[in-house]
Amino acid sequence: MEGMLEREWQTFKAACFPPNLSKQQNIDLKRTFFGGAAGLINALTKVPIESMDTSDLLSLLQTELLMFNEDVKAGRA
């Protein structure tokens, strides 16, 4: 059974990388992708429930991701 993160990884890989990645590139990128997912879950579990509304927290994280995306497009990241 294919998991949710695996499906997201496959979608991300197809959208961002050429289909002819080497085996080692695929391994390294997948580890990085899953590491990012683990980091996000860790960050979410460290926020006290009463300190922030869930939608505010998700909005804050989305803003940070969008800023990173702009940095990538501009060659800063």
N, C-alpha and C positions, 0 to 999 in steps of 0.2 A: 504494500500500500504506500502510495506516494504522499508525503506530508505537505502541509501548507507551506512551510519554509522552502522545501525542495521545489515546489511549483513556482514560488516567487523567485527563487534563484534561477530557474530555467528561463523564466520570462525576462528577468534582468539581463542574464547572459546573452540571450538572443537579441535584445535591444541594444546592448552596449559593446559587444565584442564580436570579432569576426568568427565565422563558424570553424575556422581551421586552427583554433588554439591548440598549442601543444598540450600533451597530457599534464606536464608539470605546471603550465600556466593555469589550466583548468583547476587543478588541485589547489594551487595557491590562491586563486581568485575565489573559489568556493569556500575555502577556509576563512578568508577575509570577510566574505559576505555573511557567513554564519557567525563569525566572531562579532560582527556589527550587530546582528540580531540579538546575540547574547548580551552585548553591552547595553542595548536599548532596554531589554527586559530587566537587567540589573539596575539601570537608572530608574526605571519606572517603579521597581519594588522598593527603592530607597526613599521615595517621596512619601512623607506622612499623608495619609488619606485626608485628614482635616486641613492640611496646609494649602491645598489647591484643588479646585474643581477639575474633574477629569477632562472636560472639554478645554479648559484653560491650559492644562498640562500638555494635551495633544497639540493645541495651537502653538504653544511655545516650542515644542519639538519640531513641528512642521516648519515654523519660521526659521529655525536653525538649519534644517535640511535645505530649505530653499535658498538661504544665504550661502551655504556651501555649494549648492548647484551653480549659483551665480559666480562664485569664485572659480569653480572648475571651468565654466564657459569663458571666463576672462583670463584663464591661464595662471591664476594665483594659487590654485590647489591642485 
